[in-house]
Amino acid sequence: MARHPGRLHRGLLGESIWSRQRETVDAVPFKKRIAVPVGFGVGKTWIAGRLVA
């Protein structure tokens, strides 16, 4: 698995992600659980969907 999946996200899927989304994506290979303390409508569900796609 890549050490920085957030960088691959743009190259592979051609989509840009926010810095906080990139932090979340980059934590996936190293953390069993990830909490994302942000408000409504900032793309938590979208980035989770992209991670499992």
Sequence and secondary structure as in RCSB ss.txt:
>XXXX:A:sequence
MARHPGRLHRGLLGESIWSRQRETVDAVPFKKRIAVPVGFGVGKTWIAGRLVA
>XXXX:A:secstr
  S HHHHHHHHH     HHHHHHHHHTTT S       TTSSHHHHHHHHH 
